[in-house]
Amino acid sequence: MSGSAFEVLRVLIVEDNQHMRSLLRTLLNSIGIREIQEAGNGAAALDVLREKPCDLVLSDLAMKPMDGIDFSREIRQSPRSANPFMPIIMITGHTEKQRVEMARDAGVTEFLAKPITPQSLFSRIAQIVEHPRPFVRCDTYF
């Protein structure tokens, strides 16, 4: 998939660190994604999604008051969810087996370990767009 094919994607970045949000925005822009929303935690992200639908979420795991696991669970299970099938890429430095399994069980689509590279982000987004699936790819983390 070419970067230009990503131009139609609407992405929500859910990350409590402003520097990381800026980095992710820059990386997304570099592959052609222009419609990007941001939220500092899972609760704020749910508010954003009520106002503006997205096609893909990039979420950190460790945030307060609502972390990425609870946010993902809410997206997948809540009757108020705007899109329970929306792909969620968890981007985190917490790659312990238990956390990866929790993310998978919460409905995370992909799991990407920090530090990320432009290529790793591009390939995960391309994978989701070209081959959607309802489970996390976590075999490389344990």
Disulfide bonds with the S-S distance in Angstrom:
none
